[in-house]
Structure formats: C-alpha cells, structure tokens
C-alpha cells in the first residue's frame, strides 16, 4: 500500500482539520490534507455550519503534494536521486537459536572482516550456530540502541559482548568490553574463566592470586566453571605457599600431635606391622572403607591424605571423586595453616612463599599460551586528536574504533556516537 502523501502547510500558524478524499487512482489511495483557514473564512466548516470535513476542491494547490509524487520502497529511484554515502544502510537478518534479528550490516562490516564473506552472498539471512540469543542481543544493544538515551549494559551483558567480540575478532569492541568489566565488580572465578576463554592475559595472574590467597576454599561449583584440572592445580598452589611451615617444623624436630602418635604406634608395633598383610594405597583404602562402612578406617585415611607431603594428584581426584578431592585439598590447606600457627608458638619463623612465584611456576604454560593468543587482538592506539581532526566523523577509523573512542570519551554509551556533536574547546595559540 502506498504511503500517504506529504502535507506542506503554507503558514506556520493555522487552525485546520483533517480532510480525506478519494483520489483519481482509486479508493485505496487516501489523501491527507490540512486546511489553512481561519474560523469564519470562506469555505470553513464554521461558516457552512457543517461538522463534515471541507471538500478537497477548497484546498490551495500549495498546501497539497500530489500522491503520485510519493514513492514507496518498492518504487524505482527517480532520476537524479542518489544514495547517501553515509546513511543508506543495507539490512541483514541473523538467525540465532529460535530468534531472527533484522539489523543494519554497518557495525558488523566495520568492526570485523568475519562477516564480509557472508554479506557478499546473495542470501540476506545469516545463521549463527553455537551462539546464544541473549549474548547476541547484548551486542545489538551496544551497536543499535533503541532509544535516544545511551545504552547501559549489565556486567553479564558486557561479558557476552566480550565473548562475541573475541570470537569474531572485533578488536575495538573487545577492548571496550574489557574496559567495562573492572575487577572490583567481578569474582575471581569469572575473571579467570573469561581470561582463559577470551585470551585476556592481564586478568589471569591477578585472578589466580586472588583465588590462592583468599580464606575460602574453591567450591565444587567454582571448579565446574574453571575446569577440574585448573581448580585442582590452584589447590596445589594454595598448599605450596604454606609448605614452608612443614619444613620449618621438621627442621626444628617439631611434629604435630597426630604425627607424634603415629610415630609411636610404628615403633611399638613394628614387627607386627611388618609381618601383616600389605595395605592398599590411601585412595583404595578410602574406597573400600566407603563400600564396607568402615568409619574409623575412612577417617584415618582422610587424615593421612591431608597430612602427607605430596598433593592429591589428578588421577587420585578422579578415583575419589572431585567433590571429595576438593574437600581434602581444603583440609590440607587448613592443616598447613595450623602448622604455621604452631611455628609461631615455638618461635619458628615460617615464611609464606609469594603466590605469584608459585602461580608462575604451576601455570607457566597456560600464561604463555594466553599471552600469545592475546597478541591477535592488539592494535596500535588511536588518540583523541584523531576524533578532533575528523570533525566528529569517525567512519575513517572503522565503525568499532570510532564507537569505542566516543563511548569511552563520553563515559556513557554508543548513543553518543549518534549525535554527531563535537565538543567545543579553546584553540591553542
């Protein structure tokens, strides 16, 4: 259906009514007109005493633009009309899970080369497999705010933007997301998880230090988020920080009461123990104790695992179950802290090993790998002078870079990029 024709009032002040008339092209073509008459003037409704709209024949030709001059999107572009070089945007439909999104291609073309091969095809529909609609909607919220006010993204939405920007190599959008995810508002588990998946090297070491030095142990839920291997190795680092306590007490020939009792039993029953049946390893003892309901055997095996010098290995954790392994790791850390306190009582200084040193040793391969991957997302910085020189036009910088600079400069959001206003300042002499 054709769009209604444009009404051009001949004066700024008027009192008018809405006239509807049938055009020569058929009843479906409705002409909206605006009368430009003062009350009581010839042809006005007041003078005629009629409440019906005035006839189109009373209208001035300068008031009405003919409907034949109105073009719809289906009509061919008239001769002499050219596409605007900035604001004639192509649209694309993205299919994400069970949702379709129709948006301009602009930011997807300017911020990355990932989508260019898809956009060159004749199909205007792009399916994005393996993407969650909530994550994609967060990116669109940043790219295309629905209101004139600047968009405000939550921490989870910024995390979604970071994940998609990393996946699609949107370098400037990725940097924007990193800037809006401060460490003060993020848990160390979330930071470490994002640092690994999104190659944010500068987050990895501080997040590990925070997890290692905190009082609370790593929970099962956190281990599932980080990966059991990473969680278990963080437990090893927590133990190694306190290992100096054990060594200090051993050097002074001071042992814990439980260990002293164990040594006494070994000396008193040496022959009987040597002639007895070989006992299984600690993990096997725990498994058998569970199966046969041997509570005392289970407790003593847990104590031995908690006090032994060697940490619980990944293989042992698999056999014990990760829940049990994490609890035992927590017990080992508490035991080492008790030894540290015992050293204070006996006047033995047991210095704690620096967390960073132990982390660098345990996670050196992961740190190196993330650092190498992070190089793929680095770009030479652009100063604000580039924006000033461009008179507010950031298209030459690429959609993502211009968007990021204006976003960071205003401290508000990408809506600022739509205003096109340039902040005036004094020129330097």
C-alpha positions in Angstrom: 0.0 0.0 0.0 1.4 3.4 -1.0 2.5 5.8 1.8 0.3 8.8 2.4 1.4 12.0 0.6 3.3 14.7 2.4 1.4 17.7 3.7 3.2 21.0 3.5 1.4 23.8 5.5 1.7 27.2 3.8 1.9 29.1 7.1 3.4 28.3 10.5 0.2 29.3 12.5 -3.0 27.8 11.4 -6.2 26.2 12.6 -7.0 23.3 10.4 -8.8 20.0 10.1 -8.1 16.7 8.5 -9.7 16.2 5.1 -10.0 12.8 3.4 -10.7 12.5 -0.3 -10.7 9.7 -2.8 -8.1 10.3 -5.5 -8.4 9.5 -9.1 -6.2 6.4 -8.6 -8.8 4.6 -6.6 -10.5 4.4 -3.2 -7.4 2.8 -1.6 -5.4 5.9 -2.2 -6.2 8.3 0.7 -5.0 11.9 0.6 -4.4 13.5 4.0 -4.8 17.3 3.7 -4.6 20.2 6.1 -6.8 23.3 5.7 -5.3 26.6 6.2 -8.2 28.8 7.1 -9.2 30.9 10.0 -12.6 30.3 11.6 -15.3 32.0 9.6 -13.3 32.3 6.4 -14.9 31.2 3.1 -15.2 27.5 2.8 -14.5 26.9 6.6 -16.7 24.5 8.5 -17.8 27.2 10.9 -19.3 29.3 8.1 -21.0 26.4 6.5 -22.4 25.2 9.8 -21.3 21.7 8.9 -19.2 19.3 11.0 -18.1 17.4 8.0 -14.5 18.0 6.6 -14.1 20.5 3.8 -14.1 19.4 0.3 -10.7 18.9 -1.4 -11.8 21.4 -4.0 -11.4 24.2 -1.4 -7.8 23.5 -0.8 -4.9 25.6 -2.1 -2.7 23.9 -4.5 0.3 25.0 -2.5 -0.9 23.0 0.5 -1.2 19.6 -1.0 1.6 17.5 -2.6 0.1 15.1 -5.2 0.1 11.4 -4.1 1.7 10.4 -7.4 5.0 12.1 -6.3 5.1 9.9 -3.2 7.5 6.9 -3.6 7.5 3.7 -1.6 10.4 1.5 -1.0 9.2 -0.7 -3.9 9.2 2.1 -6.4 12.2 2.7 -8.6 14.5 5.6 -7.5 13.7 8.7 -9.6 16.3 10.0 -12.0 18.6 12.4 -10.3 18.2 10.9 -6.8 21.4 9.3 -5.4 22.0 7.1 -2.4 23.5 8.9 0.6 27.1 7.9 1.1 26.7 7.5 4.9 23.0 6.9 5.7 21.9 4.4 3.1 22.4 1.2 5.1 22.0 -2.4 4.0 20.0 -4.7 6.2 20.6 -8.3 7.2 18.7 -11.0 9.1 20.5 -13.1 11.6 19.1 -16.4 12.8 20.2 -17.1 16.4 18.6 -20.1 18.1 14.9 -19.6 17.7 15.0 -15.9 17.1 15.5 -13.7 13.9 17.1 -10.3 14.2 17.0 -7.7 11.4 19.6 -5.0 11.8 21.9 -2.9 9.6 25.1 -4.6 8.4 27.1 -1.4 9.2 28.8 -2.3 12.5 29.2 -5.9 11.6 31.1 -4.8 8.5 33.1 -2.0 10.1 34.3 -3.8 13.3 35.5 -7.1 11.7 36.1 -9.0 8.5 34.5 -12.1 9.8 31.1 -11.4 8.2 32.2 -10.0 4.9 32.2 -13.3 3.0 28.6 -13.9 4.3 27.5 -10.5 3.3 28.8 -10.9 -0.3 26.5 -13.8 -0.9 23.0 -13.1 -2.4 21.3 -14.5 0.7 20.2 -11.8 3.2 19.8 -14.3 6.0 22.8 -15.4 8.1 22.5 -18.3 10.6 24.8 -18.1 13.6 25.2 -21.6 15.1 26.6 -22.0 18.6 25.6 -18.5 19.7 23.1 -17.8 22.5 20.4 -15.2 21.6 20.9 -13.5 25.0 24.6 -12.9 24.1 23.8 -11.7 20.6 21.1 -9.4 22.0 23.6 -7.8 24.3 25.9 -7.0 21.4 23.0 -5.5 19.4 22.1 -3.4 22.5 25.5 -1.8 22.2 25.5 -1.5 18.4 22.0 -0.2 17.9 20.3 1.4 21.0 16.6 1.5 20.6 16.2 4.8 22.4 17.9 8.2 22.2 19.4 7.7 25.7 22.7 5.9 26.0 22.6 2.2 26.5 23.5 0.8 29.9 24.9 -2.8 29.8 25.0 -5.0 32.8 28.1 -6.9 33.8 26.7 -10.1 32.3 25.9 -8.3 29.0 29.4 -6.9 28.9 30.7 -10.4 29.4 28.6 -11.5 26.5 29.9 -8.7 24.3 33.5 -9.7 25.2 32.9 -13.3 24.3 31.3 -12.5 20.9 33.9 -9.7 20.1 36.7 -12.2 20.8 35.0 -14.9 18.7 34.5 -12.6 15.7 37.8 -10.6 16.2 36.0 -7.3 16.9 39.2 -5.8 18.3 37.9 -2.4 19.4 34.6 -3.7 20.7 36.6 -6.3 22.7 38.7 -3.6 24.3 35.6 -1.6 25.1 34.2 -4.7 26.9 37.4 -5.2 28.8 37.4 -1.6 30.0 33.8 -2.0 31.3 34.5 -5.2 33.3 36.5 -3.9 36.3 38.0 -6.3 38.8 36.2 -4.7 41.7 32.8 -6.0 40.4 33.8 -9.4 39.1 34.5 -12.5 41.1 38.0 -14.0 40.6 36.4 -17.2 39.2 34.5 -15.2 36.5 37.6 -13.2 35.6 39.8 -16.3 35.3 37.2 -18.1 33.3 36.9 -15.2 30.9 40.6 -14.7 30.8 41.1 -18.2 29.6 38.2 -18.3 27.1 38.8 -14.7 25.7 42.6 -14.6 26.0 42.7 -11.6 28.4 46.3 -12.1 29.6 46.3 -9.2 32.0 43.5 -10.8 34.0 44.9 -14.3 34.5 47.7 -13.8 37.1 45.7 -11.4 39.4 42.7 -13.7 39.4 44.8 -16.7 40.3 46.5 -14.7 43.1 43.1 -13.7 44.5 41.9 -17.3 44.4 45.0 -18.7 46.0 45.3 -16.1 48.9 41.6 -15.9 49.9 40.5 -17.8 53.0 37.6 -19.7 51.4 38.5 -22.8 49.5 37.5 -23.5 45.9 33.9 -24.8 45.8 32.6 -27.6 43.6 30.5 -25.0 41.6 33.6 -22.9 41.0 35.6 -26.0 40.0 33.0 -26.8 37.4 33.2 -23.3 36.0 37.0 -23.3 35.9 37.5 -26.9 34.9 38.6 -29.5 37.5 42.2 -29.6 36.3 42.6 -25.8 36.8 40.8 -25.9 40.2 42.9 -28.8 41.5 46.1 -27.1 40.4 45.0 -23.9 42.2 44.6 -26.1 45.3 48.2 -27.3 44.8 49.4 -23.7 44.7 47.5 -22.9 47.9 49.3 -25.8 49.6 52.8 -24.9 48.3 52.5 -21.4 49.7 52.3 -22.9 53.2 54.7 -25.8 52.7 57.5 -23.8 54.4 55.6 -24.3 57.6 56.0 -28.0 57.5 59.7 -27.8 56.5 60.4 -25.3 59.3 58.9 -27.5 61.9 60.6 -30.6 60.6 64.0 -28.8 60.7 63.3 -28.0 64.3 62.3 -31.6 65.0 58.8 -30.4 66.0 55.9 -32.5 64.7 52.1 -32.3 65.2 50.5 -34.4 68.0 48.8 -36.6 65.4 52.1 -37.3 63.7 53.8 -38.0 67.0 51.1 -40.6 67.9 51.6 -42.2 64.5 55.3 -42.5 65.0 54.8 -44.0 68.5 52.5 -46.7 67.1 55.0 -47.5 64.4 57.8 -48.0 66.9 55.7 -50.1 69.3 54.1 -52.4 66.7 57.0 -52.5 64.2 57.3 -56.3 64.0 53.5 -56.9 63.8 53.1 -54.3 61.1 56.0 -55.7 59.0 54.5 -59.2 59.2 51.0 -58.0 58.4 49.2 -58.1 55.0 50.3 -55.2 52.8 47.7 -52.5 53.0 46.4 -50.8 49.8 47.2 -47.2 49.0 45.3 -44.4 50.7 42.8 -43.9 47.9 42.0 -47.6 47.7 41.6 -47.7 51.5 39.0 -44.9 51.3 37.1 -46.6 48.5 37.0 -49.9 50.5 36.1 -48.1 53.7 33.1 -46.5 51.9 32.0 -49.8 50.4 32.1 -51.7 53.7 31.1 -48.9 56.1 34.4 -48.8 58.0 34.2 -45.4 59.5 37.5 -45.4 61.5 39.4 -46.7 58.5 37.8 -43.9 56.4 38.7 -41.2 58.9 42.3 -42.3 59.3 42.8 -42.5 55.5 41.5 -38.9 55.2 43.9 -37.8 57.9 46.8 -39.5 56.2 45.9 -37.8 52.8 45.6 -34.5 54.5 49.0 -34.7 56.3 51.2 -36.3 53.7 53.7 -34.1 51.9 52.5 -34.9 48.4 49.4 -33.2 47.0 46.4 -35.1 45.7 47.1 -35.9 42.0 44.6 -35.6 39.2 44.4 -39.4 38.9 43.6 -39.7 42.6 41.0 -36.9 42.3 39.2 -38.9 39.6 39.2 -42.0 41.7 38.0 -40.2 44.8 35.5 -38.0 43.1 36.1 -34.3 42.6 33.9 -33.3 45.4 35.9 -35.4 47.9 39.2 -34.3 46.3 38.4 -30.6 46.7 37.4 -31.1 50.4 40.6 -32.9 51.0 42.6 -30.1 49.4 40.8 -27.7 51.7 41.7 -29.9 54.7 45.4 -29.9 53.6 45.5 -26.1 53.5 43.9 -25.9 56.9 46.5 -28.4 58.3 49.4 -26.4 56.9 47.9 -23.2 58.4 47.8 -25.0 61.7 51.5 -25.9 61.3 52.2 -22.2 60.6 50.5 -21.2 63.8 52.4 -23.9 65.7 55.6 -22.5 64.3 54.7 -19.1 65.8 54.1 -20.7 69.1 57.6 -22.3 69.1 59.2 -19.1 67.8 60.0 -20.6 64.4 59.5 -18.1 61.5 57.8 -19.9 58.7 57.7 -17.5 55.8 54.9 -17.9 53.3 56.0 -18.3 49.7 54.9 -15.5 47.3 51.7 -16.5 45.5 52.9 -15.0 42.2 56.0 -17.1 42.1 54.1 -20.4 42.7 51.4 -19.4 40.2 54.0 -18.6 37.5 55.6 -22.0 38.1 52.4 -24.0 38.1 50.6 -22.2 35.3 53.6 -21.1 33.1 52.3 -22.9 30.0 48.8 -21.5 30.3 50.0 -18.0 30.9 52.3 -18.2 27.9 49.6 -19.6 25.7 47.1 -16.9 26.7 49.7 -14.2 26.2 50.5 -15.4 22.7 46.8 -15.5 21.8 46.2 -12.0 23.2 48.6 -10.6 20.6 46.0 -11.4 17.9 43.7 -8.7 19.4 46.2 -5.9 19.9 46.2 -2.8 17.7 48.1 0.5 17.7 46.2 3.0 20.0 44.3 6.0 18.4 44.4 9.3 20.2 41.5 11.7 20.7 43.2 14.0 18.3 42.1 11.7 15.5 38.5 12.4 16.6 39.1 16.1 16.9 40.6 16.3 13.4 37.7 14.3 11.9 35.2 16.9 13.0 33.1 14.2 14.7 33.2 11.9 11.7 34.8 8.6 12.8 33.9 6.5 9.7 37.5 6.6 8.5 38.5 4.9 11.8 36.2 1.9 11.3 32.8 1.5 13.0 34.2 -0.2 16.0 37.1 2.1 16.7 35.0 5.3 16.3 32.3 3.8 18.5 34.8 2.8 21.2 36.5 6.2 21.3 33.3 8.2 21.6 31.9 5.7 24.1 35.0 6.0 26.3 35.3 9.7 25.9 31.7 10.5 26.9 31.7 7.7 29.6 28.1 7.0 28.7 27.4 4.8 25.7 27.3 4.3 22.0 24.2 6.6 21.7 26.7 9.5 22.0 28.1 8.4 18.7 24.7 9.0 17.0 24.6 12.7 18.0 27.4 13.8 15.7 28.1 16.8 18.1 31.7 17.9 18.6 32.7 19.3 22.0 34.0 22.8 21.5 37.2 23.8 23.2 39.6 26.6 23.1 42.1 26.5 20.3 45.8 26.5 21.4 47.7 29.5 20.2 
